[in-house]
Every structure is written in C-alpha cells, then in structure tokens.
Amino acid sequence: MEVYINQKRIRLNPRQTIGKGGEADVFDIGGGKALKLFKQADHPDYQALPEEQREREQAAAIARLNTHQQKLAAFPQNLPSRVVKPEGLATDKQGQRILGYVMPLLKGTTPLLKYGDRTFRSTSGIGNQAIATIFQDLHDTIARLHEAKVAIGDFNDLNVLIYKDEAYLIDADSFQFDNYLCGVFTSRFVDPLLCDPQQSKPILQQPHNFDSDWYAFAVMLMQSLLFVDPYGGVYKPKDTSTKIPHEARSLHRITIFHPEVKYPKPAIPYKVLSDDLLHYLHQCFEQDRRGEFPKQLLESMRWQQCPQCGIEHARSSCPSCNSNSIPTTSIPTAKNSTQTGICTVRTVFTTEGVILCASLEGDRLLWLYHDRRAFKREDNATILTGELDSQLEFHLKGKSTLIGKQKAMITLAPPTNSMPQPLPQVKAAERFAVNESSRYWIDNGQLLRDGQFGSEYVGDVLSGQTQFWVGDHFGFGFYRAGELNVSFVFNAKHSGINDRVKLPAWQGELIDATCSFSQEYCWFFTATQEQGKIVHRVNVLRSNGEVIATLSLEKNHCSGSVAWLNTIHGKYAVNQFLLTATDEGIVRIEVQNGQIVQTKAFPETEPYVNANSQLFASRDGIYVVNGKKIEFLQRKG
C-alpha cells in the first residue's frame, strides 16, 4: 500500500507493522517515526466477519475517516510532552484525503494494562511505590491536558504506555476538544454517570468530560495496586431476585466493597491501602464523587513489604499479620505433606523470592526462581545474578536455561567436568520456544530448530511479526500485520509448515496469546480488546491444522462452567482434555460435539489453587505452581 506524507510517497510493507487494532494499523516508517493508518471500509479484517458485524464495522470506518478530515487538521499542538500527538498527515496521492497521521515512535514501552497483572508485576520486580510514581506522572499529564481544554475521552489502560516511571498517552486522535466529541468508550473505564442506568450494560449516552477522565484514572490506579478493578469478583446475592449481569454492576455501584461480592483470590486484599485512599475509592465508586483525583494521595504513599508474609502495604503495620519477623531463605522441600478428604498435598518448594517459570519434562518438574539478586534453578544452582527485568524471557530445557532479550536467545548450559564454567551460547532470535528435545527460533524470516549438525530450516514466516509455540509433537504460530492474517502448524521433528490453517475471524487489538499442547491437540488462547471489551478466545486445533472447536467470552463475565476462561495462562493439555485452575478449584475441559465444555470439577483442590495458578500434570498427580510455592496434588485411591 502507498500513502503520501508531505507529498512524498511512502510504500508500506507488512514487515513494518508494529501495532494492529480495531480501527487502525501502525507502521514503523523509520527516522524515529510511526504512521497510524486508519482502516478503510474495504480492509481485509472486515471481510471475514459476520454480515451484520461487517456492515457495522465498515460504516464506523467510513464515519471515522470522514471525521478525521477536519479533526486531525485542527488538532491542538499545545499539549504535554507525554502525549504522542500527530506531527504530520498521511494522505492520498492528490493530498486531498487524510488516511492517517505521523507520530513519534516509542520503543521499550509496556501497556499500563500489564501493570494490573500480578504475575507480570511479581516477575518484573515492580512494586507499588513505582506505581505511585507512574501515576503521579500520569496525573500531571491529565491535569495539563485539561488546562488546554482537552479531554482524553476513551481513557483506558491500553492507550497508556509506560517507559520506566514515565506514562505516555497514545491514540490521541480520539481525544475530545472543541466540537469534536469522542463517541467511543471502554466498558471497564467508562463513567457510569454518563451511561443509561436502565440498560443491562454500560452504554454511553452523554459526552465524556474531565470528570470521566479522573474516574478512569481511579479505576486504573486501583487495578494497578490491587490487581482487581472496582467491579471485579463475583456478585452472589442471597436474594437471587436482586442478581444482575456482571456488566451492569457499575450502573448499580456494586463494587468489590459490597458484602455479597466474593473477592478474587489472585487480588491483593484492599486493606493494604491507606485509610485516606480507601475512603476516596469508596466515595468515587459507590457515592459518585468526581473531580480531579487528589494528588496528595499519591504523593503521600509510602509502600513497604511485610517481612513475615511478603505483602506490600501502605499502612503503619501489616494489615494481614502485624509481624516484623525476619524472612527465611529459599529452600526446596519434599517433607511437608497434608491430607484433606480425597486429596493429598505435598509442598515441593517455597521461596521468599518469586518463581519465574516452570516446565514439565516427563514426570520431572523444572523451575527457575529469583531470590536476593540471584536467578536459581530447582537444584538451587545460581545461573545468573542481577535484578528482575521485565524485558527478560525465560525457557527451560533439561538443565539448560534459555534467556531472551533484545532479539537474542542466550543458552546457559550447566557446568560439566570438562567445562566447569561453560560460556553462554548466543543466537539471533526474534522469538524462540523449546520442547524437551530441541530449541526453535525465528531469524531473518525463517523458522529454525536445532539439528544434528547445526540449525535446520523449518519454514518461512513473516519477519518481526510472527508469534509461535511448540509442543513435543507439533507447533503452532501466526502473524497479523497490515492486511495479512496467517496461521500455521508445523511438525516438531520435520521441515515444512502448513500455513492454510483457517481460524475464525477475530477483530481488535491483540493483548496476549498462548498455547497448550497435548500429543493430539493445540489449545490456542488469545486476549483481544474488541469494541471496548476484553475478549478471551480459545481455538482447539489438531496437528494437521484442522480447527475443531472455538469459544469466546468477555473477560470477567465468565462464570459457572466457563469461569476457567477468565484467564488464558497456566493451563495444561493432556490427551484430549485440558486442566485449568479457577478460584473454585481445578476443572477439566473437553471438546464434545464441536463444543468446548467443562466436564469435571475437583472442588477438593480449591484450597491450593487460584485463577492464576499454573498446572502441570504428571502420571502420579498435578503440580500447582504459584508465585512463591509449588505443591504436588494427588487423589487418594
């Protein structure tokens, strides 16, 4: 595709794609600049959608482009430096039609959404004091935007990008100023005061305003401090006649503070917050307090870690245990054993640090943890020293530890008699994965793996855009870039890829993706933001690429027999079924008659798992991996 910037022709290649959302594609055009190109009505992303949805999306694309013909030309320039604003326009050849805009290119950033993920935070070493600093920076930007008479409008945790302790605002084209209103919204962050209270879900009926920006700010702050939003958890009223859809809870102010809301296990208890902040959040979400968020609540935050339970709190003493004891060292153990009903539980390992990753080879569990500036394996061998780093990716293969950073795969082999201090092996790798027998990586548009005499070619993929995973028998991958949408499978031991996999169409911005493999099936999970909602989706594929079942639901709206889809990580595929942890215990998922269904629950496991637990099934039982503990569960008899 071609566009023109300052009358200069720019050819766009899918390899330049750095972002893809529901409304636009973003390209790296060099020179530290990015191009946001709005989707037109004939964009391929719309073609595979159901007719009604396709027509709706195409009409919205036409309306959006028509609005931007005037709005982008009138965009205010006196905005704070943290706003990634338009610096130039992209047009057609005649210069008459605006197609997108040029903006500064940010690198090394992380969406604020990730800061509300407890696993990401604990494995990255990002504490709540850092969150307070980030939100002070964001607060300054919002206040200055409002001084310039600009409202953010659709303010959400995907249009805030974090670099160190700096918060940048993107998607500035949707900002609200002069007569240009923002008609889009994100359900999790939209101010219920602006929505129709008679509906069963938030529907914007009044324009965004400065107060609604501060409301969204408060939602993001709570989510980043506690790992739960104001309307998280499960509402279970004793009087069933008062039960309402989860989506409607903000309209009725039924928050996590409500006595009939079951607080989610992975979240931090809200009593760790200071009384002043707790009081403000109660007032904001239950009593409709609005106005600028009090900056002194951020400036006065002093977070400390309890030496007994390890929890962070902003109070004078730990609200959980009020203890000042000294932590113990990290020690593996196989001695602590508990029997509860029909379940036997053995503690395998505990740490005062954090478990970074784990994998199962045969029936042997491997793991890597970080404690006191040391990265250690399951045998307590230190393989690396240093602080936690959110940019590091870890994989385990036998006694080797693989580390990914900045498009490199670093293999740390264990010491041997002949080589007591082996040198790290470094390979160029955009992405990589491992199974028990081999390493797999992408370099220069080729998918490669370890061979008998060096690297072996598997197949061609799109450089810089491909994600992939591998099991013991086969692998799966995909790339979404510009107008390309390709999915593929490949044999773990032979060359060649099958890129004719036909996944059901999905829209929006990809937030996260992962896979779990058995010998027969690949369970492919995605999290996307679609029309202001986060959608979790699972596709089940055979090794030949045949898609046999699909299920998609909105995150946090999954309850009962589909509660397991509220998360996409930590699941373990065995034969033709999937094991997954929920706050209510482990459940088994299968494909029956083309449908993905829960076929069995194990409520006796409830005390040992939560929705964030990672599972690994051996022949004798199930390993449960949490942030600081590994336990082994067995059923009696």
N, C-alpha and C positions, 0 to 999 in steps of 0.2 A: 504494500500500500504506500501511497505517496501523500505527503502534506507539504505545505509551504509555510516557512517561518521567515518573516522579513523578506518575502519574495524569493527565498532560497528553497529549492526543492530538497526535501528530506525523504529518503526511502527508508521505510520501517521494515525490520526483519523480526520474525518471532523470537530469535535469539536475544533480541534487545529487551524483551519483556521483563519487567521487574515487579509487576503487580497486575492483578486482574480482579475486578469487582463486578457488581451487578450493573453499574452504569458506564464503566469506562475501562480501558486498558492503559497501563502506564509503561512507558519505554525509557530506557537509558539512551539518550541521544549524544552522549559524550560532553566533554567540557564541564563536567560537574552539574549538568542539567538533565532534567527529566521532562518527558512530554506526557500529559494526560490527554488521551484521545477518547472522546465520548462515543459510545456505541450508537451506530445509526440503525434505523429500523430493519435493514437487511442483514444485520450482523448474524453470523452463523450460530452464535449462542442462543438466539431466539428460535431458530428453525426447528429444533427437535422438541420444543416444549408442546404441551397440550394446547389445542387451538385457542381456547379461551384465555389461557395464561399468555400465550404467544401474542395474541392481539392486544392484550393489556400492556405487556412489556413494550411492544412496538409503538403503541400510542404514547406511552410515557417517554420513550426515547425521542420521538418527534417533538413533543412538548418541551422536553428538557433542552434540546438543541435550539429550538425557537427562542426560548427564554434567554439562553446564553448569548444570543446575537447582540443583545443590548446590555445584559448584566455584566458580562466579562469586560466589555469596553468601558463600563462605568465603575469598575471595581476600585474601591478606595486603596490608596497606597500608603497612607499614614498609619500603618499597623505595626504591632510589636514585632521584634526580630524573631520571636519563636513561631510566628505564623508563616507557613510555607505558602506564599501567595503567588498569584500569576505574575510573571515577569515579561511575558510576550504571548502573542496569539498565534495559533496554528490555523491556517485557512486552506481553502481550495486554491486551485491554480490562479483563478481570477482575483483572489483576495477578497471575495465578496461574502463568503460563507465561513463563519467560525466553526472549526471542528474540534478544537481543544486548546490547551494552553501550555506554555513552558514554565517550569518552576525549578527551584534549587533541588538538587538530588541529595537526599540524606542517606548516609551509609552507617551500618553498625547499630541501627536502632532496633528497639523491641516494642511492639504494641502494648499499650497500658493494660489491655485485656490479660496478658500473660502475668502481670503483677498480682492478679487476683487468683492465680493458680498456686495452690500451696506446694505442690511438688516442684514446680519451676523455681519458686522462691527459696525453698529449703536447699535445693541442689545448686542454686546460684549464690547462696550466701547473702541474699538481700534482706536485710532486717527492716523493721517498721520505722526505725529512725531515718533510714534512707527514704522510705515512703513519705514521711513528714516533709523532708527536704524537697522531694519531687513535687509534692502538692503545693508547697509554698511557691515554687517556681511557676507552676500552672496557675495558681491563684493570681499572681502578678499579671500574667498574660491576659487572663479573662477580664480583670479589672481595667486594664489599659484598652482592651477591645471595646468594652462598654463606654469608656470615656470617648472613644472615637465613634460612638453611636452605632456599633456593630454587634449583633448577637450571633452566637455560634449556630443556634437553631438545633440541628440534628447532632447534638453533642453526645458522643459515645466513646467507648474505650478502644475502638479501632481507628478513630481519627486523632488519637493522641499517641505520638511515638516518643519513646524515652531513649535518650543517649546519656549515659552516666546519671547525673542528677538533674538533667535538663528535659523539659517536656515541650515537644513541638506539636503544633496543630496542623493537620493536613485536611484535604477536602474543603479548602477554603471557598471553592465555587458554590457551596451550599450555604455559606454564611448569609445572614439576613441583614440588609441595610436599605436605607431609603424606602422605596416602594417594592423592593424585591424580597418577597417573603419566602421562607423555607417551608415547603409543604410536606417534606418527608420527615419521618421520625423513627426512632428505635424504641421498641416496646419497653425494653428494660430501663430506659433512661428518660422517657417522655414524662413530663409533669402531669399527674392525674388531674390537676386543677384545670388543665387545658383540654381535657378529654370529655367525651359524652359519658356521664355517670350511669346512664341507663343501659349501656352496652355490656356485652359479656367479655370484652377485652378493650384495651386502650385504643381509642380512635381519635386522632387529633381533630378538634373542631374549632379551636381558637389559635391564633398565631403564636409561635414561640416568642419569648421575651427574655429580658435579662434575668428575671427570677427563675425561669425554667433552666437557664444555663447553670445557675447556682444549685438548683435541685439536682441536676445531673452530676455536678461536681461532688455533691454529698453522697450520691449513690456510688460513684467510683471510689471515693475515699473509704467508705465502709467496706466495699468489696475488696479493696487492696489491703485493708488492715485485718479483716476477719475472714476473708475467703468465702463470704456469703453476701448476697445483696439484701436489701431491706425486705424483700418478699420471698426469700428463699425458704427452705424447709418444706414441710408438708402440713397443710391445714387439715386437722381431723377434729371437727366439732362434735361434741357429744350429741347435740341436737342435729341430726342429719339433714333436717329441713333447712338449716342455715348454710349448708355446704354450697360453695360456689366454685366455678372453674378457677384453676390456678392463675390464668391470665387476668381474671377480674380482681385479684386481691389488692392491687394498688388502688383500684377505684373505690374499694371499701376500707382502705387503710389497715388491712390485716397483715401485720409485719411479723418479723421474727420475734418481736417482743410480746406477741399475743400468747396468752397462756395455753391455747389449744393448737399452737403451731409446734410441730416436732422439729427441733433444731438439728441441722445436718451434722453427722459425725465428723466429716473432714474439716469443718469450720472451727475457728478459734472461739472459745466462749466470749461473749461480748462484755463480760465483766472485767476483761483485761483493759478496757478503755477507761480513761479518766471520767470522773463523775460529770465534769462540765461537758465533755464531748458526748457522753451517753445522753445527757439531758437535751442537748441540741438535736441529736438524731431522733429522739422520741418526739420532740416538738416538730421537726421537719416532716417526718414520715407518718406521724399519727395525728398531729394537730395542725398541719398545713402552714407551719412557719416558713416564711420566704424572706427574700432579701439577700444581700451579699453574705457569703459564708464568713463567719468571724475569723479573721486571720490569726488572732491571738490563740485560738485553739490549736493551730498548727505550730505556732512559734513556741508555745509552752510545753509541747510534747517532749517527754523525757522517757524513752523506752529503755528497759533493762531486762536482762534474761535471768529468770529464776534459776539458781544453781541446783535446785533439787529436781524440779520437773522439766526444766529447759524451756518453759513457755515464756514468751515475751509479754511484758505488761507495762502499762503507763501509770502505775499506782505506787504508793509508798511501800507496799508489800505485796507479795504474790497473792492474788485472789483465789488461787487454786489450792495452795498448800501452806502459805505463810512460812516457808522454810528457808534457812540460809545455809544449808549443809553444802559440803563440797562434792562435786560430781565425781563418780568413779571413772576408771579408764574403760576403753572399749575392749571387751573380751568375748570371744566365741564361747558358747557353752552348749552342751547337749544333756545337761543334768536336770534342768527344771522341767517337770512334767506335771500336767494336770489332767484329770479325768472328769468330764462333765457329761452326764447322761450317756449318749451313744457316741460321744466324740472324745478322743484322746488328743491332747495338745502338748507338744514339746517345744520349748524355747530353744532355737538353734543359735541365735546371735542377737546381741544388743549392743548399742553404741550410744555414746553421748554426742557423737557427730551426726552424720547423715549418710544413709545408703544411697549411692548414686545410680547404680544399675545392677541388674541380676539377669542370669540366663540359666537354662537347664540343658545339660549335655548328658544324654542317657538318663540316669536317675540322680546325677550329681548336680547340686546347685552351685553355681559360681556367683560371686558378687564382688563389688567394689564399693568401698566406703571412704569417707573423708573425715578425719578427726585430728584436731590440733595441727593443722597445716600439713598433714600427711595424707596421701592417697594410698589406701591399702587394699590388698586382696583378701580373700576369705581365709588364707593361712596367716594373716597378719603381716605379710611381707609388704614393705613400703616400696611402691613402684615409682613414686613421684612426690615431690614436696612443693608446697605453694598454697595460695588461697583458692577458694572456689571461684569459678569463672563461668558465667552464663554462656560464653561462646564455645565452650568445650563440649564435645560429643564423645560418649564412651561406648565401646562394644567389647565383649569378652569372647575369647576363643581359646579354650583349653587354659593353659597357664599364661597365655599372652594377653596383653591389654592393648586395645586399639583406641587411639585418641584422634578425633577430627577437629581441626581448626584451620580457618582461612584456606579452604580448598586443598588441604593436605591430610593424608592418612598416615599417622605415626604408629608403628607397631613396636611395643615394648615387650621383648621376649624375656622369659625368666632366666636367671643365671644357670650355667651348667659347669661341669668340671673343667671342660675345655675353654669355656668363655665365662668367667665369673662376673664380668661386667659387660654384657652384650651392648653393642651400640644400637640406638633406635634406628629402625628402618623407615624411611620417609618416601612416600609416593604421592604424586599429584593426583588429587581425587576431589571432584566437585561434591560427590556424595559416595558413601560406601555402606556396606552391610556385610554381615558374616553369618555363616552357619557352622556346624561342628566341623565340617571338612574343608572349608575354603573361605577366602575373602573375595568380595565383589566390589567393584568401584567403577565410577564414570570418569573418563578423562578424554577431553577433546572430542566429545560427541560419540564416544564408544563405551559400551558396557563391557567390562573386562572381569576376569576372575583368575585366581591362582591356577597355574597348570604345572605339569611335571617339569617343564624346562623354562618356566617364567610365566609371563602374562598370556592368557588365552582370550581371544576375541569371542564375545557372546553375540553382540548385535549393535546396530546403530540406534542412537537415541538423540533427542534434541539437547544440545549442549547448554548448560546453565539453567535448564527448565525442568529437568526430569527428577521425579522422586521415585524410589523403588525400595522394595523389601524382599527378603528371601527366606524361605523355609528350608528344611532338609531336602525336599524333593523338587520344589519349583519356586519361582519368584513371580512377583507382580510389580508393575510400575505404570506411571502415567506422566503425561505432560500436557499442560494447559497454558497456551501462550498465544496472545493475539486471537487469531481466528482458528487456531489449531486446538483440537481436543482428541488426544490419542491415549489409549490404554493398551497394555501388552502383558503377556505372560512369557516365561522362559523356563526351560529345564535347568535344574541346578547343576547338572553334570555335562550337558551338551551345548553346542553352539546353536545359535538361531533364536529369534524371538517371534512371537505371534502377536502382531500389532493390530489384529482385527477384533479385539475384544469390544463388545458393544454394551457399555454401561448405560443405564437410564440417564437421561439428561438431568443436569442439576445446574442451578444458577447461583449467582452471588459470589462473594469473596471467600476463598478458601482460608480457613483459620488453622486447621490442623488435620493430620491424616496419619493413619497407622494400619498395620495388618497383623493378623494372627493366622498361622498356618498349621494345618494337620497334613497328613500324607495325601489326603484327597481334596481338601478344601482350603481356600483362602477367604478369610473374613476381612473385608476391606472397609475400614471405618473412615468417615470424614466428618468434620465440623465446618459448616459454612454459615456466613451471615447472608440471609436472604430476606429482602424486604423488611429490614429492621429486626429480624429474629434470628437467633442461632439455631440452626437445624443440624441434628445428628443423623447420620445416614450410614447404613451398613449394606454392602452388597456381598453376597456369597457366590464365589466362583469355583469351578472345577479347574484342574490343572490344564485343561485344553482351552480355557478362556470362556467357557460357557457360564453365563450368569444364571443361577438357578433360583435366586430369591433376593428381594430388596425390601428394606424397611427404612422409613424416615419419619422422625418425630422432632418436635421442637424441644430443645434442651430445657430441663426443669419442669416440663409439662408431661414428662413420662412418669406414670405412677402405676401401682399394681404390678401386673405381669410384664410391663415394659419399662419398669423403673431402671433396669440394667442399662438402658440406652442413654441415661443421663450423663454417662461418661463414655469415652471411647478407648481409653488406655487400660492396661493391666489385665486383659482377658487372655485366656489360654485355650487354644483349639486342640481337641483330642478326637481322633477318628472323625465321626460325622457330627459332633456336637461341640459346643463352646461353654466353657466355665467362666463365670464372671461374678465379681463381688458387688454387693449392694450394702446399704446400711442395715438391711434386714437379714443379711447372711448371703451365702453363696447360692447361685441358681445355675441351672443347666438350660442351655438354649439349643434348639434344633430346627432344621428345616423340615416341615411336614406339608405335603401337598402344595408346594410352592410358597408357603408362608413361613416366616421366621417367628417361632413361638417359644415361650418358656414351658418346659416340660417337667421340671422338677425343682423344688426348693429344698434347701438344707438349713432350716432355721436354727439348728443346734450350733451352727458356725457363727451366728450373729455376734457373740461377744468378741470375736477375734478378727473381724473384718469390717471395713467400711467401703464406701463407694470408690475411694482412691487406692484401695489395696491392689497389689499386683499378685497374680496367681501363677503357679507352676505345678502341673500335675505329673507326679511320678507314678510308678506301678503300685507303690505302697501307700500313697497319701498325697496331700496337697501342701505345698509350701506357700505361705502367705507372707509377702514382703511389704512392710510399711516403712515409713521414713527412718525409724530408729530400731526396728525389731524385725526379726524373721522367726516365724513359728511354723511348725510342721503339724498338720491336722490329719488324723486317721479316724476312720469309723470303726467302732468295735464290731467284732464278728465279721 
